[in-house]
């Protein structure tokens, strides 16, 4: 198993993710294990003010280029909240296994998680857009 990298999350994202955890809109039976994992990830994260997030960290609404370590295929996704997810537009929910694996990680990191077909491994190549580094901050 890979060593657990310290996650970095902006305080605003943590606030909204915690709201998501407590939302009645969640399907507890289906989303329960994912919500528990998200809660664990939030608890172990280093939380920083939004204006102080390093530019190489995947935050909510970041556009990220990743490479599949098995076949070398590259993909670009935007990490979003579940209600904004649209895989056809490459908008990946933070509750999807890959979305959760990306949140709070840095460019250059390798992420892995269990899938029904075995372990999937991706490298975060580049943060193509991060709201915080673009000067887009919550009110």
C-alpha positions as a printed Julia matrix, in Angstrom:
139×3 Matrix{Float64}:
   0.0    0.0     0.0
   1.19   3.49   -0.8
   2.1    5.88    1.99
  -0.75   8.23    2.81
   0.06  11.67    1.47
  -1.05  14.62    3.58
  -4.02  16.27    1.93
  -4.3   20.04    1.71
  -7.82  21.45    1.57
  -9.01  25.05    1.57
 -11.22  25.97    4.52
 -14.09  26.91    2.2
 -14.04  23.49    0.5
 -13.95  21.76    3.89
 -16.97  23.78    5.03
 -18.95  22.81    1.91
 -17.82  19.17    2.04
 -18.95  18.92    5.67
 -22.34  20.32    4.59
 -22.45  17.6     1.94
 -21.77  14.98    4.61
 -24.75  16.19    6.64
 -27.11  16.64    3.7
 -30.41  14.8     3.62
 -30.04  14.61   -0.17
 -27.54  11.77    0.21
 -28.62   8.21   -0.42
 -27.31   6.79    2.87
 -27.51   3.19    1.71
 -25.67   3.84   -1.57
 -23.39   6.72   -0.54
 -22.73   5.65    3.06
 -19.27   4.1     2.52
 -18.23   7.02    0.27
 -19.43   9.58    2.81
 -17.52   7.79    5.57
 -14.35   7.79    3.44
 -14.82  11.49    2.63
 -15.21  12.25    6.33
 -11.98  10.36    7.06
 -10.14  12.25    4.3
 -11.36  15.61    5.66
 -10.31  14.66    9.19
  -6.74  13.88    8.12
  -6.35  16.93    5.85
  -4.32  20.04    6.51
  -6.89  22.83    6.29
  -5.62  26.2     5.1
  -7.3   29.51    4.27
  -8.48  29.56    0.64
  -6.07  32.38   -0.22
  -3.12  30.29    0.99
  -3.73  27.08   -0.95
  -0.64  26.11   -2.98
  -1.28  26.35   -6.74
  -0.36  22.67   -7.26
  -3.17  21.3    -5.05
  -6.42  19.87   -6.42
  -9.32  21.83   -4.91
 -13.01  21.82   -5.73
 -13.66  23.1    -9.27
 -10.03  22.48  -10.24
  -9.38  21.13  -13.75
  -6.8   18.35  -13.53
  -4.79  16.38  -16.14
  -4.11  12.8   -15.06
  -2.35   9.8   -16.59
  -3.48   6.21  -16.18
  -0.35   4.39  -14.94
  -1.42   1.15  -16.62
  -1.96   2.31  -20.21
  -0.51   5.84  -20.24
  -3.83   7.36  -21.34
  -4.33  10.97  -20.27
  -7.64  12.51  -19.22
  -8.73  15.91  -17.96
 -11.42  16.25  -15.29
 -12.95  19.07  -13.28
 -13.58  18.08   -9.65
 -17.11  19.14   -8.65
 -19.76  18.64   -6.01
 -22.18  15.74   -6.74
 -25.0   17.98   -7.97
 -22.7   19.41  -10.69
 -21.28  16.06  -11.84
 -21.56  15.31  -15.55
 -19.12  12.67  -16.76
 -19.88  13.49  -20.42
 -18.52  16.98  -19.72
 -15.63  15.51  -17.67
 -17.08  16.96  -14.46
 -16.18  14.41  -11.81
 -18.0   14.2    -8.47
 -15.92  14.39   -5.32
 -17.96  11.35   -4.19
 -16.72   9.27   -7.15
 -13.75   7.08   -6.18
 -11.4    8.94   -8.55
 -12.76  12.32   -7.43
 -12.14  11.46   -3.8
  -8.65  10.2    -4.66
  -7.81  13.54   -6.33
  -9.17  15.99   -3.75
  -6.42  17.7    -1.79
  -3.57  15.96   -3.64
  -0.69  17.72   -5.4
   0.46  17.71   -9.01
   3.08  14.98   -9.4
   1.32  12.67   -6.92
   0.23   9.15   -7.77
  -3.21   8.17   -6.51
  -4.64   4.69   -6.27
  -7.83   3.07   -5.1
  -9.63  -0.26   -5.26
 -12.05  -0.88   -8.13
 -14.09  -4.0    -8.9
 -11.41  -4.86  -11.49
  -8.47  -4.33   -9.11
  -6.3   -1.38   -8.18
  -6.39   1.7   -10.38
  -3.38   4.05  -10.37
  -3.15   7.53  -11.85
  -0.55  10.28  -11.73
  -1.67  13.88  -11.39
   0.24  15.55  -14.2
  -0.94  19.11  -13.96
  -3.51  21.38  -12.38
  -4.78  23.16  -15.5
  -7.04  25.48  -13.51
  -7.43  26.0    -9.78
  -9.97  28.63   -8.67
  -7.85  29.78   -5.73
  -4.72  30.41   -7.8
  -6.86  32.2   -10.39
  -7.96  34.61   -7.66
 -11.47  33.18   -7.38
 -12.33  33.13   -3.69
 -15.58  32.58   -1.83
 -17.3   35.62   -0.42
